Amino acid sequence: ILIKTSIISILALIVFMLDYIVLQFVLTPMGMGYLNIMVLALLMIVVNELYVYVVEKVKFNLPTDQLFGIHSVVIVVGFIGLSTLSFDQAFIQVIGALIGFIALSILLTMIQSRMRVNPLVKAFKGLPILLIILGLIALVFSGLSGLF
């Protein structure tokens, strides 16, 4: 999970940096900032295709799912509002979001692996228990929001 989420985070960081450059130097001067979402979607598709191409050519043991890079859409959606910030502030927020994504993915995987060992009521198996766990994690994070 750590390798997968790290690769997804790196792909999302590349998409953010390319999108920020296109937005600041192409779309905003031309008055077409409203096209940012479409550019973001196209960049995600292009980076995913480049990742698949590189993985096929390089002999490393990397995840080879055809839609692997598209998983970064979860993170990239949060990048849309960062266009109004300066690059250094936006970059720090992106790095924090990516580290949080990695930590949350590892935490969720650990909890799911423990659920496989312990018996679970049939009504809670699958999506219901996943939503309950994510809700509890969200409650914990919102409770800790005042500390940071």
N, C-alpha and C positions, 0 to 999 in steps of 0.2 A: 504494500500500500504506500509506503514511504516513497518508493521509486516512482510509482504511477502518479501520485499527487505532486511530486516534485517536478516531473516532466510536464504535467498539465499546468503547473504554476509558471514554469519557464516559458511555455508556449503562450500563456495569458500575458506574461510580462512583455514578450516580444510584440504581441498584438497591441497592447496598450501603448508601447513606445512608438510603433508605426502609426497608430491612430492619432496619437498626440501630435506627431510631426505633420501628418496630412491635415489635421484639423487646424493647427496653428499657422501653417505656411501655405496651404492651398485653399481650404474651404472658407476660413474666416476672412481672409483678404478679398475673396470673391463674393462674400455675402451669402454663402451657401452652407452655413453651419447646421441647417436642418437635415442635411444629408449624412450627418455623422453616424447615425444608426446603420444606414445602409453600408457605409464604408467599413464600419466595425464588423458587420456580418461578412462582408467580402474578405476582409483581412483574416477573419477566423477560418474561413474556408480555404484561403490560399495557404495559410500557415499549416493547417491540417494536411493539405495535399503535399506540401514540402516535407513535412515530418514523415508521412507515409513513404514518400520517394526516398528520403535519406535512410530510413530504417531498412528498406528493401535493398539498398546498395551497400550499406555498411553491415558488417558481420557481428555487431554487438547484440547482446541478448536484451533487447528492448521490447516493450509491448507493441504488438503489430496490428491492433484493431484498426479497421479502416476509418472508423469515426472517433478515434482516440482523442484527437485534438479538439473535437467539437465539445467534449466534456468541459472545456474551459469556458463555455458560455455561462456557466453558473457564476464564475468569477467576473467575467467581462461585463456582465450586465451592470455591476456596480461601478464600472469605470466611466459610464456615460456622463455622470454629473461632475466628473473631475476636470472637465474642459475649462471651467472658469478659474481654476486654481493655477498658480505658477507651477512649473515643471517639478521643482524640488519638493513642494508640498504634495503634489499629486503622486510623485514617485514614492514618497514615504508612505502615503496612505495605501498605495498599491502593494508595496512590500508587506505592510502590516496585514492587509487582507489575504495575501498569499500565504503568509505564515499561519494565520488563523484558519485558512482552508485546510492546510496540511495537518494542523493540530486537531481540527474537528474531524477530519477523515480518519485519522488514526484512532481517536477516541471512539468514534462510531464503530469502527471495525473491531476494536477490543470488546465493546459491549455486545456486538452481534456474535462474536466468537464465544463469549460466555453464555449467551442465550442458547447456543447450540448444545451446550453441555447440560444445562438445567432444563427440566421439563417446563413446558409452557401450555397454557390453556389453548385449545384449538381456535377459539374465537379471536385470540390476540396474535396468532402467528401471521407473519408477513408484514403487510403495510400498516395495520393498526398499531403494532408494537413499535414499529419504526417511527411512526408519527408521535407516539407517546414519548419515546426517547428523545426525539428532536425537540419536542415541546419542553421537556424537562431541561435539556441542555440550554435552550433559549432562555428559560427562566433563570438558570444559574448565571448566564452571561449578562442578562439585563440586571440582575441583582448586583453583579460585580462592576457594572458600568460606572457607578459613582466613585469607585476607588481609583480608577485610572483617568 
